[in-house]
């Protein structure tokens, strides 16, 4: 399975095209399942969807993170 992870820091970013573009990017890179999250980038501990997705990863799975600079 190829997982994609996308995130924005605030609700206002969620309303613009940031998530839309990130989603398109990870799907174009081959993601079959995309996990979205709205949370601050300050700490990984506050990213419950990311943690849940990591727990699902198995040998052979791929994780695609949109790290495209804007």
N, CA, C and O atoms as a CHARMM CRD file, in Angstrom:
* protein
*
  280
    1    1 UNK  N      0.86300  -1.17600   0.00000 PROA 1      0.00000
    2    1 UNK  CA     0.00000   0.00000   0.00000 PROA 1      0.00000
    3    1 UNK  C      0.90000   1.22700   0.00000 PROA 1      0.00000
    4    1 UNK  O      1.93300   1.26000   0.67000 PROA 1      0.00000
    5    2 UNK  N      0.49400   2.22100  -0.75500 PROA 2      0.00000
    6    2 UNK  CA     1.20700   3.49500  -0.79200 PROA 2      0.00000
    7    2 UNK  C      0.34700   4.53600  -0.09000 PROA 2      0.00000
    8    2 UNK  O     -0.73600   4.88700  -0.56100 PROA 2      0.00000
    9    3 UNK  N      0.84600   5.02600   1.04400 PROA 3      0.00000
   10    3 UNK  CA     0.15200   6.03400   1.82400 PROA 3      0.00000
   11    3 UNK  C      0.72000   7.41100   1.50600 PROA 3      0.00000
   12    3 UNK  O      1.92200   7.56100   1.28500 PROA 3      0.00000
   13    4 UNK  N     -0.14600   8.40600   1.48400 PROA 4      0.00000
   14    4 UNK  CA     0.27800   9.79100   1.35000 PROA 4      0.00000
   15    4 UNK  C     -0.12700  10.54000   2.60200 PROA 4      0.00000
   16    4 UNK  O     -1.20700  10.30500   3.14400 PROA 4      0.00000
   17    5 UNK  N      0.72700  11.44200   3.07100 PROA 5      0.00000
   18    5 UNK  CA     0.41500  12.25300   4.24900 PROA 5      0.00000
   19    5 UNK  C      0.53900  13.72300   3.87200 PROA 5      0.00000
   20    5 UNK  O      1.56400  14.16200   3.35000 PROA 5      0.00000
   21    6 UNK  N     -0.52800  14.48000   4.14800 PROA 6      0.00000
   22    6 UNK  CA    -0.50700  15.91400   3.90000 PROA 6      0.00000
   23    6 UNK  C     -0.99500  16.63500   5.14600 PROA 6      0.00000
   24    6 UNK  O     -1.82200  16.11800   5.89700 PROA 6      0.00000
   25    7 UNK  N     -0.46300  17.85000   5.35600 PROA 7      0.00000
   26    7 UNK  CA    -0.78400  18.58900   6.57200 PROA 7      0.00000
   27    7 UNK  C     -0.70800  20.08200   6.31200 PROA 7      0.00000
   28    7 UNK  O      0.12200  20.55500   5.53600 PROA 7      0.00000
   29    8 UNK  N     -1.58700  20.81000   6.97600 PROA 8      0.00000
   30    8 UNK  CA    -1.50200  22.26000   7.05600 PROA 8      0.00000
   31    8 UNK  C     -1.52700  22.63500   8.52700 PROA 8      0.00000
   32    8 UNK  O     -1.97200  21.85500   9.36900 PROA 8      0.00000
   33    9 UNK  N     -1.04700  23.83500   8.83200 PROA 9      0.00000
   34    9 UNK  CA    -0.92000  24.25400  10.22400 PROA 9      0.00000
   35    9 UNK  C     -2.17800  24.86200  10.82200 PROA 9      0.00000
   36    9 UNK  O     -2.37100  24.83300  12.03800 PROA 9      0.00000
   37   10 UNK  N     -3.03700  25.41600   9.96500 PROA 10     0.00000
   38   10 UNK  CA    -4.18800  26.12600  10.51700 PROA 10     0.00000
   39   10 UNK  C     -5.44300  25.90500   9.67600 PROA 10     0.00000
   40   10 UNK  O     -5.37800  25.48000   8.52300 PROA 10     0.00000
   41   11 UNK  N     -6.57300  26.20300  10.28200 PROA 11     0.00000
   42   11 UNK  CA    -7.85400  26.08800   9.58300 PROA 11     0.00000
   43   11 UNK  C     -7.89500  27.01300   8.37300 PROA 11     0.00000
   44   11 UNK  O     -8.48900  26.66400   7.35300 PROA 11     0.00000
   45   12 UNK  N     -7.27400  28.18500   8.47000 PROA 12     0.00000
   46   12 UNK  CA    -7.29700  29.10900   7.33700 PROA 12     0.00000
   47   12 UNK  C     -6.55200  28.52300   6.14200 PROA 12     0.00000
   48   12 UNK  O     -6.94800  28.75800   5.00000 PROA 12     0.00000
   49   13 UNK  N     -5.49700  27.77800   6.37500 PROA 13     0.00000
   50   13 UNK  CA    -4.77700  27.13000   5.28800 PROA 13     0.00000
   51   13 UNK  C     -5.60200  26.00200   4.68800 PROA 13     0.00000
   52   13 UNK  O     -5.50600  25.71300   3.49500 PROA 13     0.00000
   53   14 UNK  N     -6.40900  25.37200   5.52400 PROA 14     0.00000
   54   14 UNK  CA    -7.25800  24.28300   5.05200 PROA 14     0.00000
   55   14 UNK  C     -8.25400  24.80300   4.01200 PROA 14     0.00000
   56   14 UNK  O     -8.63500  24.07600   3.09500 PROA 14     0.00000
   57   15 UNK  N     -8.66600  26.04600   4.15800 PROA 15     0.00000
   58   15 UNK  CA    -9.66800  26.62500   3.26600 PROA 15     0.00000
   59   15 UNK  C     -9.08800  27.07900   1.92900 PROA 15     0.00000
   60   15 UNK  O     -9.83100  27.25500   0.96400 PROA 15     0.00000
   61   16 UNK  N     -7.76600  27.27000   1.86200 PROA 16     0.00000
   62   16 UNK  CA    -7.20500  27.69300   0.57600 PROA 16     0.00000
   63   16 UNK  C     -6.78400  26.46800  -0.22600 PROA 16     0.00000
   64   16 UNK  O     -7.22500  25.35500   0.06100 PROA 16     0.00000
   65   17 UNK  N     -5.95700  26.66200  -1.20300 PROA 17     0.00000
   66   17 UNK  CA    -5.61200  25.55900  -2.10100 PROA 17     0.00000
   67   17 UNK  C     -4.47000  24.68500  -1.59500 PROA 17     0.00000
   68   17 UNK  O     -4.06800  23.74900  -2.28700 PROA 17     0.00000
   69   18 UNK  N     -3.94300  24.96200  -0.42200 PROA 18     0.00000
   70   18 UNK  CA    -2.78300  24.21900   0.07200 PROA 18     0.00000
   71   18 UNK  C     -3.03100  22.71500   0.15300 PROA 18     0.00000
   72   18 UNK  O     -2.24500  21.93500  -0.38500 PROA 18     0.00000
   73   19 UNK  N     -4.10200  22.29800   0.81000 PROA 19     0.00000
   74   19 UNK  CA    -4.39200  20.86200   0.90100 PROA 19     0.00000
   75   19 UNK  C     -4.74200  20.27400  -0.45200 PROA 19     0.00000
   76   19 UNK  O     -4.37100  19.14000  -0.75700 PROA 19     0.00000
   77   20 UNK  N     -5.44900  21.03500  -1.25800 PROA 20     0.00000
   78   20 UNK  CA    -5.82200  20.55600  -2.58700 PROA 20     0.00000
   79   20 UNK  C     -4.57900  20.24600  -3.41300 PROA 20     0.00000
   80   20 UNK  O     -4.50400  19.20000  -4.05700 PROA 20     0.00000
   81   21 UNK  N     -3.60400  21.15300  -3.39800 PROA 21     0.00000
   82   21 UNK  CA    -2.38400  20.95200  -4.16800 PROA 21     0.00000
   83   21 UNK  C     -1.55300  19.81300  -3.59200 PROA 21     0.00000
   84   21 UNK  O     -1.01700  18.99300  -4.33800 PROA 21     0.00000
   85   22 UNK  N     -1.44500  19.76200  -2.26600 PROA 22     0.00000
   86   22 UNK  CA    -0.69000  18.67100  -1.64200 PROA 22     0.00000
   87   22 UNK  C     -1.30600  17.31900  -1.99100 PROA 22     0.00000
   88   22 UNK  O     -0.59000  16.37000  -2.31200 PROA 22     0.00000
   89   23 UNK  N     -2.62600  17.23200  -1.93000 PROA 23     0.00000
   90   23 UNK  CA    -3.32600  15.99000  -2.25500 PROA 23     0.00000
   91   23 UNK  C     -3.01500  15.57300  -3.69100 PROA 23     0.00000
   92   23 UNK  O     -2.70900  14.41000  -3.95400 PROA 23     0.00000
   93   24 UNK  N     -3.09500  16.51900  -4.61000 PROA 24     0.00000
   94   24 UNK  CA    -2.79900  16.22600  -6.01500 PROA 24     0.00000
   95   24 UNK  C     -1.35700  15.74200  -6.17500 PROA 24     0.00000
   96   24 UNK  O     -1.08600  14.82500  -6.95100 PROA 24     0.00000
   97   25 UNK  N     -0.44100  16.35800  -5.44100 PROA 25     0.00000
   98   25 UNK  CA     0.97800  15.98500  -5.53600 PROA 25     0.00000
   99   25 UNK  C      1.23900  14.55900  -5.05300 PROA 25     0.00000
  100   25 UNK  O      1.94900  13.80500  -5.71900 PROA 25     0.00000
  101   26 UNK  N      0.67200  14.17900  -3.90100 PROA 26     0.00000
  102   26 UNK  CA     0.95100  12.83000  -3.38900 PROA 26     0.00000
  103   26 UNK  C      0.22900  11.76500  -4.21500 PROA 26     0.00000
  104   26 UNK  O      0.73100  10.65100  -4.36100 PROA 26     0.00000
  105   27 UNK  N     -0.93700  12.09700  -4.75300 PROA 27     0.00000
  106   27 UNK  CA    -1.63100  11.16000  -5.63400 PROA 27     0.00000
  107   27 UNK  C     -0.83100  10.97400  -6.92300 PROA 27     0.00000
  108   27 UNK  O     -0.70400   9.85900  -7.42900 PROA 27     0.00000
  109   28 UNK  N     -0.29400  12.07400  -7.44600 PROA 28     0.00000
  110   28 UNK  CA     0.53800  11.99000  -8.65600 PROA 28     0.00000
  111   28 UNK  C      1.79100  11.15600  -8.39500 PROA 28     0.00000
  112   28 UNK  O      2.33200  10.53800  -9.31300 PROA 28     0.00000
  113   29 UNK  N      2.24900  11.13800  -7.15000 PROA 29     0.00000
  114   29 UNK  CA     3.43000  10.35900  -6.77900 PROA 29     0.00000
  115   29 UNK  C      3.08700   8.89500  -6.49700 PROA 29     0.00000
  116   29 UNK  O      3.97700   8.08900  -6.22600 PROA 29     0.00000
  117   30 UNK  N      1.78400   8.54900  -6.56100 PROA 30     0.00000
  118   30 UNK  CA     1.38400   7.15700  -6.43800 PROA 30     0.00000
  119   30 UNK  C      0.62800   6.77300  -5.17700 PROA 30     0.00000
  120   30 UNK  O      0.34500   5.59300  -4.96600 PROA 30     0.00000
  121   31 UNK  N      0.29200   7.75300  -4.32700 PROA 31     0.00000
  122   31 UNK  CA    -0.43100   7.43000  -3.09600 PROA 31     0.00000
  123   31 UNK  C     -1.79200   6.82300  -3.40400 PROA 31     0.00000
  124   31 UNK  O     -2.54500   7.34400  -4.22700 PROA 31     0.00000
  125   32 UNK  N     -2.10000   5.71600  -2.73400 PROA 32     0.00000
  126   32 UNK  CA    -3.39100   5.05000  -2.88300 PROA 32     0.00000
  127   32 UNK  C     -4.36100   5.48600  -1.78600 PROA 32     0.00000
  128   32 UNK  O     -5.57500   5.49500  -1.98800 PROA 32     0.00000
  129   33 UNK  N     -3.81700   5.84500  -0.63200 PROA 33     0.00000
  130   33 UNK  CA    -4.61200   6.32800   0.48900 PROA 33     0.00000
  131   33 UNK  C     -3.94300   7.59900   1.00500 PROA 33     0.00000
  132   33 UNK  O     -2.73900   7.60900   1.26300 PROA 33     0.00000
  133   34 UNK  N     -4.72200   8.67000   1.15500 PROA 34     0.00000
  134   34 UNK  CA    -4.17300   9.94300   1.60500 PROA 34     0.00000
  135   34 UNK  C     -4.73500  10.28100   2.97900 PROA 34     0.00000
  136   34 UNK  O     -5.94800  10.28100   3.19000 PROA 34     0.00000
  137   35 UNK  N     -3.83600  10.56700   3.90300 PROA 35     0.00000
  138   35 UNK  CA    -4.21000  10.96700   5.25400 PROA 35     0.00000
  139   35 UNK  C     -3.97000  12.47100   5.36100 PROA 35     0.00000
  140   35 UNK  O     -2.87500  12.95400   5.07300 PROA 35     0.00000
  141   36 UNK  N     -5.00300  13.21100   5.77900 PROA 36     0.00000
  142   36 UNK  CA    -4.92800  14.66400   5.89600 PROA 36     0.00000
  143   36 UNK  C     -5.00600  15.07300   7.35800 PROA 36     0.00000
  144   36 UNK  O     -5.68700  14.44000   8.16500 PROA 36     0.00000
  145   37 UNK  N     -4.28300  16.15800   7.68300 PROA 37     0.00000
  146   37 UNK  CA    -4.29900  16.62200   9.06500 PROA 37     0.00000
  147   37 UNK  C     -4.15000  18.13600   9.09400 PROA 37     0.00000
  148   37 UNK  O     -3.42800  18.72400   8.28800 PROA 37     0.00000
  149   38 UNK  N     -4.85000  18.75400  10.04200 PROA 38     0.00000
  150   38 UNK  CA    -4.70600  20.17900  10.30400 PROA 38     0.00000
  151   38 UNK  C     -4.17100  20.30200  11.71700 PROA 38     0.00000
  152   38 UNK  O     -4.89300  20.07200  12.68700 PROA 38     0.00000
  153   39 UNK  N     -2.88400  20.66900  11.83000 PROA 39     0.00000
  154   39 UNK  CA    -2.27300  20.83300  13.13700 PROA 39     0.00000
  155   39 UNK  C     -0.96100  21.58300  12.99300 PROA 39     0.00000
  156   39 UNK  O     -0.38000  21.63900  11.90900 PROA 39     0.00000
  157   40 UNK  N     -0.50800  22.14800  14.07400 PROA 40     0.00000
  158   40 UNK  CA     0.73800  22.90400  14.08200 PROA 40     0.00000
  159   40 UNK  C      1.91800  21.99300  13.77400 PROA 40     0.00000
  160   40 UNK  O      1.90900  20.81300  14.12500 PROA 40     0.00000
  161   41 UNK  N      2.91200  22.53500  13.12900 PROA 41     0.00000
  162   41 UNK  CA     4.11400  21.77000  12.81600 PROA 41     0.00000
  163   41 UNK  C      5.10300  21.74200  13.95900 PROA 41     0.00000
  164   41 UNK  O      6.19700  21.19600  13.81400 PROA 41     0.00000
  165   42 UNK  N      4.74000  22.32300  15.10400 PROA 42     0.00000
  166   42 UNK  CA     5.65600  22.44800  16.22800 PROA 42     0.00000
  167   42 UNK  C      6.12900  21.14700  16.82600 PROA 42     0.00000
  168   42 UNK  O      7.27000  21.05300  17.27700 PROA 42     0.00000
  169   43 UNK  N      5.27500  20.13900  16.83900 PROA 43     0.00000
  170   43 UNK  CA     5.66800  18.87900  17.46400 PROA 43     0.00000
  171   43 UNK  C      4.94300  17.70200  16.82100 PROA 43     0.00000
  172   43 UNK  O      3.76600  17.79900  16.47200 PROA 43     0.00000
  173   44 UNK  N      5.64100  16.61900  16.67200 PROA 44     0.00000
  174   44 UNK  CA     5.05400  15.40500  16.10900 PROA 44     0.00000
  175   44 UNK  C      4.04300  14.80400  17.08000 PROA 44     0.00000
  176   44 UNK  O      3.11400  14.11500  16.65800 PROA 44     0.00000
  177   45 UNK  N      4.21200  15.05400  18.36300 PROA 45     0.00000
  178   45 UNK  CA     3.31800  14.48400  19.37700 PROA 45     0.00000
  179   45 UNK  C      1.87700  14.94000  19.19100 PROA 45     0.00000
  180   45 UNK  O      0.95500  14.26800  19.65200 PROA 45     0.00000
  181   46 UNK  N      1.67000  16.06000  18.52900 PROA 46     0.00000
  182   46 UNK  CA     0.32300  16.59500  18.33100 PROA 46     0.00000
  183   46 UNK  C     -0.23400  16.26600  16.95400 PROA 46     0.00000
  184   46 UNK  O     -1.05800  17.01300  16.42500 PROA 46     0.00000
  185   47 UNK  N      0.19900  15.17100  16.37400 PROA 47     0.00000
  186   47 UNK  CA    -0.27800  14.75800  15.05800 PROA 47     0.00000
  187   47 UNK  C     -0.90200  13.36400  15.13600 PROA 47     0.00000
  188   47 UNK  O     -0.28600  12.38400  14.71500 PROA 47     0.00000
  189   48 UNK  N     -2.11400  13.27100  15.67200 PROA 48     0.00000
  190   48 UNK  CA    -2.72700  11.95700  15.88000 PROA 48     0.00000
  191   48 UNK  C     -2.96900  11.16500  14.59600 PROA 48     0.00000
  192   48 UNK  O     -2.81500   9.94400  14.59600 PROA 48     0.00000
  193   49 UNK  N     -3.33900  11.82200  13.51800 PROA 49     0.00000
  194   49 UNK  CA    -3.58700  11.10400  12.25900 PROA 49     0.00000
  195   49 UNK  C     -2.27700  10.53100  11.70700 PROA 49     0.00000
  196   49 UNK  O     -2.25400   9.42300  11.17000 PROA 49     0.00000
  197   50 UNK  N     -1.19100  11.29400  11.84500 PROA 50     0.00000
  198   50 UNK  CA     0.11500  10.82100  11.40500 PROA 50     0.00000
  199   50 UNK  C      0.52000   9.58500  12.21100 PROA 50     0.00000
  200   50 UNK  O      0.96900   8.58700  11.64700 PROA 50     0.00000
  201   51 UNK  N      0.35800   9.65900  13.52000 PROA 51     0.00000
  202   51 UNK  CA     0.71000   8.53400  14.39000 PROA 51     0.00000
  203   51 UNK  C     -0.11000   7.29000  14.06200 PROA 51     0.00000
  204   51 UNK  O      0.41800   6.17800  14.04000 PROA 51     0.00000
  205   52 UNK  N     -1.40200   7.48300  13.80900 PROA 52     0.00000
  206   52 UNK  CA    -2.28200   6.36800  13.46500 PROA 52     0.00000
  207   52 UNK  C     -1.85100   5.71900  12.14600 PROA 52     0.00000
  208   52 UNK  O     -1.85500   4.49600  12.01100 PROA 52     0.00000
  209   53 UNK  N     -1.48100   6.56000  11.18200 PROA 53     0.00000
  210   53 UNK  CA    -1.05000   6.04300   9.88900 PROA 53     0.00000
  211   53 UNK  C      0.26300   5.27200  10.02900 PROA 53     0.00000
  212   53 UNK  O      0.40900   4.19500   9.45100 PROA 53     0.00000
  213   54 UNK  N      1.20300   5.80200  10.77800 PROA 54     0.00000
  214   54 UNK  CA     2.49400   5.13400  10.98300 PROA 54     0.00000
  215   54 UNK  C      2.28500   3.75600  11.60200 PROA 54     0.00000
  216   54 UNK  O      2.98300   2.80300  11.25500 PROA 54     0.00000
  217   55 UNK  N      1.33300   3.65400  12.50900 PROA 55     0.00000
  218   55 UNK  CA     1.05900   2.37100  13.16600 PROA 55     0.00000
  219   55 UNK  C      0.52100   1.33300  12.17800 PROA 55     0.00000
  220   55 UNK  O      0.65700   0.13200  12.41300 PROA 55     0.00000
  221   56 UNK  N     -0.08000   1.77600  11.09000 PROA 56     0.00000
  222   56 UNK  CA    -0.64400   0.86400  10.08500 PROA 56     0.00000
  223   56 UNK  C      0.39300   0.37000   9.07400 PROA 56     0.00000
  224   56 UNK  O      0.17100  -0.63600   8.40100 PROA 56     0.00000
  225   57 UNK  N      1.51700   1.07000   8.96700 PROA 57     0.00000
  226   57 UNK  CA     2.51700   0.71400   7.96400 PROA 57     0.00000
  227   57 UNK  C      3.07100  -0.68000   8.21600 PROA 57     0.00000
  228   57 UNK  O      3.35400  -1.06100   9.35200 PROA 57     0.00000
  229   58 UNK  N      3.21800  -1.42500   7.13900 PROA 58     0.00000
  230   58 UNK  CA     3.76600  -2.77800   7.19200 PROA 58     0.00000
  231   58 UNK  C      4.93300  -2.87600   6.22000 PROA 58     0.00000
  232   58 UNK  O      5.11300  -2.00600   5.36800 PROA 58     0.00000
  233   59 UNK  N      5.71300  -3.91900   6.34500 PROA 59     0.00000
  234   59 UNK  CA     6.83900  -4.13700   5.43600 PROA 59     0.00000
  235   59 UNK  C      6.34600  -4.08400   3.99900 PROA 59     0.00000
  236   59 UNK  O      5.36300  -4.73500   3.64600 PROA 59     0.00000
  237   60 UNK  N      7.02500  -3.31400   3.18300 PROA 60     0.00000
  238   60 UNK  CA     6.65000  -3.18900   1.78400 PROA 60     0.00000
  239   60 UNK  C      5.77300  -1.97900   1.48300 PROA 60     0.00000
  240   60 UNK  O      5.66500  -1.57100   0.32700 PROA 60     0.00000
  241   61 UNK  N      5.14000  -1.39700   2.51000 PROA 61     0.00000
  242   61 UNK  CA     4.33600  -0.20200   2.30300 PROA 61     0.00000
  243   61 UNK  C      5.25700   0.97300   2.00600 PROA 61     0.00000
  244   61 UNK  O      6.44300   0.95500   2.33500 PROA 61     0.00000
  245   62 UNK  N      4.68900   1.98700   1.38200 PROA 62     0.00000
  246   62 UNK  CA     5.43000   3.21000   1.10000 PROA 62     0.00000
  247   62 UNK  C      4.69600   4.38500   1.69800 PROA 62     0.00000
  248   62 UNK  O      3.46600   4.41100   1.74200 PROA 62     0.00000
  249   63 UNK  N      5.47200   5.37000   2.16400 PROA 63     0.00000
  250   63 UNK  CA     4.90800   6.59400   2.71500 PROA 63     0.00000
  251   63 UNK  C      5.39100   7.75800   1.86100 PROA 63     0.00000
  252   63 UNK  O      6.59300   7.97300   1.71000 PROA 63     0.00000
  253   64 UNK  N      4.45400   8.49800   1.31000 PROA 64     0.00000
  254   64 UNK  CA     4.76300   9.64600   0.47500 PROA 64     0.00000
  255   64 UNK  C      4.33900  10.89800   1.23600 PROA 64     0.00000
  256   64 UNK  O      3.17100  11.07300   1.58100 PROA 64     0.00000
  257   65 UNK  N      5.30900  11.75500   1.48600 PROA 65     0.00000
  258   65 UNK  CA     5.04000  13.01000   2.19900 PROA 65     0.00000
  259   65 UNK  C      5.32400  14.14600   1.24900 PROA 65     0.00000
  260   65 UNK  O      6.38700  14.19700   0.63100 PROA 65     0.00000
  261   66 UNK  N      4.38700  15.04800   1.13100 PROA 66     0.00000
  262   66 UNK  CA     4.57300  16.16800   0.23100 PROA 66     0.00000
  263   66 UNK  C      5.51200  17.17600   0.87700 PROA 66     0.00000
  264   66 UNK  O      5.13300  17.88400   1.81000 PROA 66     0.00000
  265   67 UNK  N      6.72200  17.23400   0.37900 PROA 67     0.00000
  266   67 UNK  CA     7.71300  18.14900   0.92200 PROA 67     0.00000
  267   67 UNK  C      8.06800  19.22300  -0.09500 PROA 67     0.00000
  268   67 UNK  O      9.15200  19.80400  -0.04900 PROA 67     0.00000
  269   68 UNK  N      7.16000  19.47500  -0.99500 PROA 68     0.00000
  270   68 UNK  CA     7.39100  20.45300  -2.04700 PROA 68     0.00000
  271   68 UNK  C      7.47800  21.85400  -1.43900 PROA 68     0.00000
  272   68 UNK  O      6.57700  22.27300  -0.71300 PROA 68     0.00000
  273   69 UNK  N      8.53500  22.55700  -1.72600 PROA 69     0.00000
  274   69 UNK  CA     8.69400  23.91200  -1.20900 PROA 69     0.00000
  275   69 UNK  C      7.76700  24.87200  -1.94400 PROA 69     0.00000
  276   69 UNK  O      7.58600  24.78000  -3.15800 PROA 69     0.00000
  277   70 UNK  N      7.19100  25.78400  -1.19300 PROA 70     0.00000
  278   70 UNK  CA     6.31900  26.79200  -1.80300 PROA 70     0.00000
  279   70 UNK  C      6.86700  28.18000  -1.53900 PROA 70     0.00000
  280   70 UNK  O      6.27600  29.16900  -1.97100 PROA 70     0.00000
